[in-house]
Amino acid sequence: MNVLLVEDSRAIRELVTAYIEEMGHRVVTAETGESAMELFDKKQINLVIMDIQLPGIDGFEVTRRIRARLFGDWLPIVFLSSNSSDAHFVEGINAGGDAYLAKPVNGPVLQAMVRAMGRIVEIQEQLQKTNEKLSQLAHIDALTELNNRRGFVLLYGREWARSSRESLPLSVIMIDIDSFKAYNDNYGHLAGDDTLRLVAKTLLSSLLRPTDIVARYGGEEFVVLLPNTTLEGSMRVAERLRGTIENQMISHEFSSTGNYLTISAGCAEKVKDQAATQLIDKADQNLYKAKENGRNQVFGE
């Protein structure tokens, strides 16, 4: 752990530092509340041990400021104090402290406290990793392992904002597998799932830039997000995707476009004063026109 020790007494700083470093942790020290805040802003801190009586702002106020910086995240803060009154204890806890250590410092007690706070830090880190993993899973389509619609909406919002902020083009491709209901009805849903996975893998591997995003939008429909791309560029990408899928030669005897599985695609580029939802709607309308015109083709305007 990285421990921030805030203590104006040099003798106590050296003593506490020795006890903590003996446990294998790293210690950074500050003599004042102001210097403690500077260190807190610059370094990754896992535990704070805070003297209350400090030059300038006291330990209670430093603790309040640290808590305000954390925006709801938790960090253990342990006070060092020679004042053991109930009122002092209550004020410290209300300021955001988690525990008290009495002065003069008792080495084994200090180390036991650091050990206990370290266990809580480890549990919190594990919980945070679990929450991050769950959040990622909530945005991933279980069948294709692409971003799902929710994940796409999140990424789309970010790219829309960046495009607006930096005056960059932004395009979307809506893709639909042609005659997929007939495929499922005749080959079965297990075969349909296998084909969806293959189409997803093919679309993903056919995108040339790491910034391009493909997501499963729902059912047999996919969406491709192309940052910094014009309508003309998106149509070239869509045509490459269409051709790649067709060249897979996935048997589909019941398709209205031929003997193999194909896709249709609609492209649209963001225009001035357009709402975010309108770009998606435009790409969807162009997809419908591609299907109306016979499928297995790209349409954009």
C-alpha angles and dihedrals in degrees: 000000000000108000123197110208115195110191132135095204111089093204093053091044091055093045095048092043091053092051093049096043088051086065092055098256128129119242130202116186137209129186098199138036092244094054089046090058091049091052092045091055093048103041138053102249124190101176135019123205107193133194110211101211106064136153109266114356113022129235094264092058093044088053092051091051093048091050089051090053092053095064093213098323116124130240124170114246119188121191124220111208143153089205109091099174119134092236091054091049092050092048091051094050091046089051090057105270121142104200145359133234119193125229131263088060117243108209100212092044091050092049091047090052092048089049092051093048090047090057090052091049090052092050091049092050091050090049091049091051090049091050091049090050092048090049090052091048090052088061097045126087107234095214102047100020089227123124109284124224092277091050091048093051089054093050092041091055091053094048092045090054092047091048091051093045096048099031092239126152119255128191137186132202120202112201131192128184108238118243092352094154089059089049092054093043094053105031098032133247095276090059088044091055091049090051093049089053091049093048091048092050091047094049092048095048091047094060110097103199127063089223093061114096131202121191137176103249096187139306108347093342124108132183130208122203115205116189118203091012130128126217090260091053093047091052091054090051092047092050091051090051092048092050093046092053092047091049090056084074094211104182114248111161091172097057120118090220101055142291097310138063114268139174136220122214138197121199131199137172127213113257132197118285091008121143116237093246092052093065091056090045091051093051089048091051090051090050088055090052091051089053092044090053093057107287128250090081145093125246129186138157 
